[in-house]
Amino acid sequence: MLPLDVAVFHALNADATTWPGVVAAARWASQQLPIAMGGALVGCLVVGNAAQRHAVARVLASMALAWLGVQLLRYAVPAPRPAQLGLGVQWIEHSARAGFPSMHAAGAFALAASLQASRPARSIALAGWAGAFAVAWSRLCLGVHFPSDVLVGMLTGALSAGVVHALSLRWAGAEPLLPPRAADAHPEPLQPAAPSVSWPRKF
């Protein structure tokens, strides 16, 4: 853990002098906002058109891959949370499981990056990114993650969305077109057919 990681954590972690409204907003972003985002996805999956349902399916696949990536990283790097080291103030109850990387940040950024890749309306893409950054900030403000936990979670989510969309394009047969070969670009001219020769019959 770098000293900068701890310094940034203390700068963003709420303490006794923090305005209560900030803590309340962080709690909402950390606990209720992910539920609201999930509800919007389910609603779109139920009532949306075919293109919207396909986009939501890619979002869910991206979030699932992000979840798997977080689990593997936590198994490989079982880093403690700030409260386990006696650092900062933790404003919500949380178990003592490993905190690297942040699952909340990974899921939120997988959602936002996947939405962006689906090219939705500008307002929807902006809402996805705003929600993702709000969730990431809330985990630091509430003292349940270090900045490095959140940063790696963000990267895990974004990369997961990139992998899912790349595979989706490949399966859909929409791979980038390769430049034609020289032989294909300049095909040989067709040769005229040779005239048929009729041989005299032998009697």
Backbone torsions as a table, in degrees:
resi	resn	phi	psi	omega
1	MET	NA	126.9	-177.9
2	LEU	-83.5	148.9	177.0
3	PRO	-56.9	-33.5	178.8
4	LEU	-62.9	-36.7	178.7
5	ASP	-59.9	-45.4	-179.7
6	VAL	-68.8	-39.4	-178.8
7	ALA	-64.2	-44.5	179.3
8	VAL	-66.7	-37.5	177.4
9	PHE	-59.4	-47.9	-179.8
10	HIS	-64.2	-31.4	179.7
11	ALA	-70.9	-30.8	-176.3
12	LEU	-101.0	-19.2	180.0
13	ASN	-72.9	128.1	178.7
14	ALA	-67.4	146.5	176.7
15	ASP	-132.5	-166.1	-175.5
16	ALA	-65.0	-21.4	-178.7
17	THR	-90.2	-5.9	-177.9
18	THR	-73.6	138.3	177.7
19	TRP	-57.5	130.8	-177.3
20	PRO	-56.6	-29.6	179.1
21	GLY	-63.3	-31.9	178.2
22	VAL	-67.0	-43.7	178.7
23	VAL	-64.2	-41.5	178.8
24	ALA	-62.9	-41.0	178.4
25	ALA	-65.1	-39.6	178.6
26	ALA	-65.4	-40.4	177.9
27	ARG	-62.9	-41.6	179.3
28	TRP	-64.7	-44.9	-179.4
29	ALA	-64.2	-31.3	-176.5
30	SER	-85.5	-29.9	-173.0
31	GLN	-111.5	-45.5	-176.7
32	GLN	-90.4	-35.7	-177.1
33	LEU	-60.7	-44.3	177.2
34	PRO	-59.9	-34.6	177.9
35	ILE	-66.7	-42.5	178.8
36	ALA	-63.4	-41.2	178.7
37	MET	-65.3	-40.5	176.8
38	GLY	-64.8	-39.0	177.5
39	GLY	-63.7	-38.3	177.6
40	ALA	-64.1	-38.7	178.2
41	LEU	-64.7	-44.1	179.9
42	VAL	-63.6	-41.9	178.8
43	GLY	-61.8	-41.4	178.4
44	CYS	-67.8	-34.4	178.6
45	LEU	-66.3	-31.5	-176.8
46	VAL	-83.9	-46.0	-171.8
47	VAL	-107.5	-4.6	-177.1
48	GLY	-76.2	167.8	176.4
49	ASN	-79.8	-177.4	-174.6
50	ALA	-62.0	-43.2	-179.5
51	ALA	-63.9	-40.4	179.2
52	GLN	-67.0	-39.3	178.3
53	ARG	-65.1	-38.6	177.0
54	HIS	-64.3	-39.4	178.5
55	ALA	-64.8	-42.5	178.5
56	VAL	-64.9	-38.1	178.0
57	ALA	-61.5	-39.6	177.2
58	ARG	-68.2	-35.8	176.0
59	VAL	-61.8	-47.5	-179.1
60	LEU	-64.4	-38.6	177.4
61	ALA	-65.2	-38.7	178.2
62	SER	-64.1	-41.9	179.3
63	MET	-67.0	-37.2	178.1
64	ALA	-65.3	-41.8	178.3
65	LEU	-66.4	-37.7	176.6
66	ALA	-62.9	-41.0	178.0
67	TRP	-59.9	-44.5	179.5
68	LEU	-63.6	-43.1	178.8
69	GLY	-61.1	-40.5	178.1
70	VAL	-63.9	-42.6	-179.8
71	GLN	-61.7	-41.8	179.8
72	LEU	-66.3	-41.4	179.6
73	LEU	-67.3	-37.9	178.7
74	ARG	-66.9	-33.9	177.0
75	TYR	-69.1	-38.4	-178.3
76	ALA	-77.7	-34.7	-177.2
77	VAL	-129.5	82.3	-178.4
78	PRO	-76.8	69.1	-176.7
79	ALA	-79.3	142.3	179.8
80	PRO	-75.8	163.5	174.7
81	ARG	-87.8	165.3	-178.0
82	PRO	-55.3	-43.9	-176.7
83	ALA	-64.1	-30.0	178.4
84	GLN	-68.4	-20.8	177.8
85	LEU	-101.2	5.6	-179.8
86	GLY	74.1	26.3	-177.5
87	LEU	-108.0	139.0	172.6
88	GLY	68.2	-167.5	179.6
89	VAL	-121.0	127.0	177.8
90	GLN	-99.8	119.4	-171.3
91	TRP	-94.7	-7.4	177.7
92	ILE	-133.1	155.2	177.9
93	GLU	-71.8	141.4	180.0
94	HIS	-154.8	146.1	178.2
95	SER	-71.7	171.0	-176.5
96	ALA	-93.1	18.5	179.4
97	ARG	-70.0	164.4	-175.9
98	ALA	-55.7	146.0	-176.7
99	GLY	-109.5	0.3	-178.3
100	PHE	-110.1	119.4	-5.3
101	PRO	-90.4	-178.5	-179.8
102	SER	-76.2	121.6	177.3
103	MET	-67.5	-39.6	179.3
104	HIS	-60.5	-46.5	-179.4
105	ALA	-64.9	-40.7	-179.9
106	ALA	-62.3	-47.1	-179.9
107	GLY	-64.9	-42.8	-178.7
108	ALA	-65.6	-40.9	-179.2
109	PHE	-76.9	-28.1	171.8
110	ALA	-62.9	-41.9	178.4
111	LEU	-63.5	-50.1	-176.1
112	ALA	-64.6	-44.4	-178.8
113	ALA	-67.1	-36.6	178.6
114	SER	-68.4	-40.3	175.6
115	LEU	-60.9	-45.3	-179.6
116	GLN	-59.4	-41.2	-179.4
117	ALA	-67.4	-23.8	178.9
118	SER	-82.4	-3.7	178.0
119	ARG	55.2	60.2	177.7
120	PRO	-81.2	-170.4	172.7
121	ALA	-61.0	148.7	-176.4
122	ARG	-56.2	-38.9	-178.3
123	SER	-65.0	-37.0	-180.0
124	ILE	-69.1	-42.7	178.4
125	ALA	-62.7	-43.3	179.4
126	LEU	-64.6	-38.7	178.2
127	ALA	-63.9	-39.3	178.2
128	GLY	-63.2	-45.3	179.6
129	TRP	-68.7	-38.4	178.5
130	ALA	-62.2	-42.8	177.8
131	GLY	-64.1	-40.1	-179.6
132	ALA	-63.6	-45.7	179.9
133	PHE	-68.0	-33.6	177.6
134	ALA	-65.0	-41.9	178.1
135	VAL	-64.2	-44.6	-179.4
136	ALA	-61.6	-45.0	178.8
137	TRP	-61.9	-40.3	-175.6
138	SER	-62.6	-33.0	-178.4
139	ARG	-68.4	-30.7	176.0
140	LEU	-78.9	-43.4	-179.1
141	CYS	-60.4	-37.7	-177.6
142	LEU	-84.1	-5.3	173.1
143	GLY	79.8	22.1	-178.3
144	VAL	-100.4	-5.0	179.6
145	HIS	-145.7	154.0	168.2
146	PHE	-84.8	159.0	176.9
147	PRO	-55.6	-38.0	179.1
148	SER	-64.2	-34.5	176.3
149	ASP	-60.4	-45.7	-177.3
150	VAL	-70.2	-42.3	-178.9
151	LEU	-62.0	-46.3	179.4
152	VAL	-67.6	-34.3	174.7
153	GLY	-62.3	-42.9	177.0
154	MET	-59.2	-46.9	-179.9
155	LEU	-64.6	-40.2	179.0
156	THR	-61.1	-44.0	179.6
157	GLY	-65.5	-44.8	-179.2
158	ALA	-65.2	-42.3	178.8
159	LEU	-65.9	-37.3	178.0
160	SER	-61.7	-42.8	177.8
161	ALA	-63.5	-40.1	178.1
162	GLY	-62.1	-41.1	179.4
163	VAL	-65.3	-45.3	-178.8
164	VAL	-62.3	-43.6	-178.7
165	HIS	-70.3	-34.8	176.3
166	ALA	-64.2	-43.0	177.7
167	LEU	-66.4	-37.2	178.7
168	SER	-62.7	-41.7	177.6
169	LEU	-65.3	-39.8	179.9
170	ARG	-64.6	-44.6	-179.4
171	TRP	-67.4	-29.0	179.9
172	ALA	-82.3	-1.3	179.5
173	GLY	75.6	22.2	-178.2
174	ALA	-104.4	41.2	178.9
175	GLU	-68.8	150.8	177.4
176	PRO	-58.5	138.9	-177.7
177	LEU	-73.4	134.6	177.1
178	LEU	-84.0	149.0	177.7
179	PRO	-63.6	142.0	-177.9
180	PRO	-64.8	148.8	175.3
181	ARG	-68.7	158.9	-177.9
182	ALA	-59.3	-39.0	-178.2
183	ALA	-67.0	-33.8	179.8
184	ASP	-77.0	-34.6	-177.8
185	ALA	-71.2	-30.7	-179.5
186	HIS	-127.2	75.9	-178.1
187	PRO	-67.0	150.8	179.3
188	GLU	-68.6	140.6	178.7
189	PRO	-63.7	147.1	179.4
190	LEU	-68.4	135.1	177.9
191	GLN	-85.7	137.5	177.6
192	PRO	-63.0	143.8	-179.1
193	ALA	-67.0	140.5	179.1
194	ALA	-69.2	139.8	180.0
195	PRO	-65.3	143.8	-179.8
196	SER	-74.5	143.8	-178.9
197	VAL	-112.5	125.8	176.9
198	SER	-103.4	124.3	-178.4
199	TRP	-89.6	145.5	178.7
200	PRO	-67.1	143.0	179.1
201	ARG	-72.6	147.9	173.9
202	LYS	-98.6	129.8	178.5
203	PHE	-104.6	NA	NA
